[in-house]
Amino acid sequence: QPRQTATAEQPPQPSPSQDAIGRQPARKRVVSDFDFGRTLGEGSYSTVVEATERATGRVYAAKILDKRHIIKEKKIKYVNIERDILQALHHPFVVRLHYAFQDSQSLYFILDLAPNGELLAWIRKLGGLAEACARFYLAEIITAVEYMHAERTLHRDIKPENILLGSNMHILVTDFGTAKMFKKDEPDQRAYSFVGTAEYVSPELLTDKAADCNSDLWAIGCIAFQLLTGRPPFKGSNEYQTFQKVLKLDYAFPPGVPPHARDLVERILVLDPASRLGSTQRGGLRELRAHPFFRGLEWHGLPAQTPPPMA
Ligand SMILES: O=C(O)[C@@H]1CCC(=O)N(CCc2ccc(Cl)cc2)[C@H]1c1ccccc1Cl
């Protein structure tokens, strides 16, 4: 590519390998580009540690997976799915994958750091959020899931442990290892290969193993209940007992839940997926925005709003 000679009128054009303002292209990162620090969390197939990029001082969360363990547990497919979906999703409420690399032992996902931890910890600490907080964070969760569904992606394991809080106290949805991204022309937009976490699993997944957008909607209903009361609606002494409660819609509100909030949960936690408020058959999650519980909430521009103080 002969460099064009700069003339008075024609400033030097950056060569194709340089981006617009002449910066170096994004070089493939390697392990030695980072200093790894304290452990932030342990998953069944991964460890998340703080990672500082030496060249810039930027601090990230590094999700490190042991290759031998992944192979032994036959999870290679899930790792590739997580990588592809993280790479494809770009939204302020979805954790961002900055770099992905590997060495002989491990795979590394360099992700946004979420300094304020899991939403679950806040719910437990406060015993449930004040109505204004519950409204705001439920709206952010609905916004994030609506974006994923628009990208033909089912999360399939939405729960307060997978909803992190950034330094600005906005949400960052994480853990896409069990998500499913459909191709544009895929006729059957249902997934048959995975069961989520017992407290948030939908009845249709337990009966006919099929999960779709309405199953993520069910999880939103469970999270709404938990944001308001401090506990998930369906909780048995073991997984089987929890499944029984889900299938029988066996849950009850404690006293003190505002009527509009209760009504919203009751309209989502419906056994028939198509009849749920916000179901794909009823036009999708946007239907939730019109519910009286959200009266007064400005849905547009949530990422730019200041979250209400966590209480
Ligand atoms: O998708 C990519 O960017 C590459 C493509 C080339 C490649 O080899 N990998 C790793 C594939 C892989 C997945 C699981 C195990 Cl146990 C080993 C290798 C992919 C990869 C690299 C780093 C981190 C994750 C992944 Cl999936």
PDBQT file of the ligand as one rigid body, heavy atoms in Angstrom, charges set to zero:
ROOT
HETATM    1  O1  LIG A 401     -13.081 -17.736  20.090  1.00  0.00    +0.000 OA
HETATM    2  C1  LIG A 401     -11.869 -17.373  20.148  1.00  0.00    +0.000 C 
HETATM    3  O2  LIG A 401     -11.482 -16.202  20.281  1.00  0.00    +0.000 OA
HETATM    4  C2  LIG A 401     -10.788 -18.450  20.184  1.00  0.00    +0.000 C 
HETATM    5  C3  LIG A 401     -10.724 -19.157  18.863  1.00  0.00    +0.000 C 
HETATM    6  C4  LIG A 401      -9.526 -20.026  18.865  1.00  0.00    +0.000 C 
HETATM    7  C5  LIG A 401      -9.431 -20.850  20.116  1.00  0.00    +0.000 C 
HETATM    8  O3  LIG A 401      -8.701 -21.797  20.146  1.00  0.00    +0.000 OA
HETATM    9  N1  LIG A 401     -10.186 -20.564  21.251  1.00  0.00    +0.000 N 
HETATM   10  C6  LIG A 401     -10.130 -21.449  22.405  1.00  0.00    +0.000 C 
HETATM   11  C7  LIG A 401     -10.972 -22.672  22.103  1.00  0.00    +0.000 C 
HETATM   12  C8  LIG A 401     -10.980 -23.572  23.296  1.00  0.00    +0.000 A 
HETATM   13  C9  LIG A 401     -12.150 -23.698  24.047  1.00  0.00    +0.000 A 
HETATM   14  C10 LIG A 401     -12.154 -24.527  25.148  1.00  0.00    +0.000 A 
HETATM   15  C11 LIG A 401     -10.990 -25.205  25.495  1.00  0.00    +0.000 A 
HETATM   16 CL1  LIG A 401     -10.980 -26.263  26.876  1.00  0.00    +0.000 Cl
HETATM   17  C12 LIG A 401      -9.822 -25.068  24.746  1.00  0.00    +0.000 A 
HETATM   18  C13 LIG A 401      -9.820 -24.239  23.646  1.00  0.00    +0.000 A 
HETATM   19  C14 LIG A 401     -11.117 -19.440  21.288  1.00  0.00    +0.000 C 
HETATM   20  C15 LIG A 401     -11.013 -18.739  22.628  1.00  0.00    +0.000 A 
HETATM   21  C16 LIG A 401      -9.871 -18.028  22.985  1.00  0.00    +0.000 A 
HETATM   22  C17 LIG A 401      -9.797 -17.407  24.233  1.00  0.00    +0.000 A 
HETATM   23  C18 LIG A 401     -10.838 -17.491  25.112  1.00  0.00    +0.000 A 
HETATM   24  C19 LIG A 401     -11.974 -18.201  24.790  1.00  0.00    +0.000 A 
HETATM   25  C20 LIG A 401     -12.042 -18.831  23.540  1.00  0.00    +0.000 A 
HETATM   26 CL2  LIG A 401     -13.444 -19.721  23.135  1.00  0.00    +0.000 Cl
ENDROOT
TORSDOF 0
